[in-house]
Amino acid sequence: MTRWGWTVGACSAVCFCLACARQPESTALASAPAMTVLGSEPSLAAPIGPVPGEETNGRFESRNPFGTDAVATVDGRRLFTAFNCAGCHGDHAGGGMGPSLRDESWIYGGTDANVAASITQGRAHGMPAWGPKLTTEQVWKLATYVKSLRTSREPDPPAGN
């Protein structure tokens, strides 16, 4: 082997050893939640993207500040379209890949606070957590629109309703 080959080999070995070296605890992802796989030890792997069910830290009160405001309802419909909620819930929230929002009973509850929590925290089996991406005002406007479904306040109701 040539001198150049030994140099490249030695550098590669050093880089490999450095890449495999364990990080000191102070630089590890100490704040990341431990993730486990059945039968394995917890690791310090960080989740990718927002975690459904994250706490809102008191971000939402139990009462929607927009209530039945007609302008907020129209803005909520616009946001529903702009954020592609219809991609899962259907154009008029009648269901598709995601559940219908036009139903009268919901798994996670249908109060204003429940709807806001579902939007911000996400739900199992496909509902992403939108909390990190939306303002509090946008969440409440979306909730206002969702709560208007099946009522006379619904902007742009589906044909035949």
Steps between C-alpha positions, in 0.01 A plus 500: 500500500630846419555780741194678359288189559611478865418869552151466350438182699610660827285809440199282417549297818520816713186646338316172551597487867394860555166443331429199720609667824222550753403862561550633852170528690524880499478516120247221456137580436424516869162663450381248240245251627616141528363289220470127533439205278343191649766306682769767471659748733402870480716711272556871457351507151310820433158476335466641150249784487232594750391230741121445515367573845759763595391722783371842398625661824175682562493642149126443470223599729182295498298764315557595139560878488335515157185314607265513204663800328404480130826658377709257707292212362574606142869545589494150652360357176777680308764356737343153470556523125841672517649243740355214293284363780267397220771266373410263785162616628336571162412833340206570729643293787280203416784254535749331276827351610437684830174488695194709427483819703130530424408228750325588823714284727879498496750266660698785659199720580333780308534796734693804382792403726496139372506612137784746569694226682453258207632762259801596710597164648402271215344160550611142454471334158573797280398840639818709511569743782445845349577690821861583407391634161189705586432806708246481782268719292522264201422199718193669645379608155538143373308378806231762433460371145490136611238581764290678235463181294140373477368838620347799327829688567706268275662694216484324164300194611501196271238487226168358617530626860 
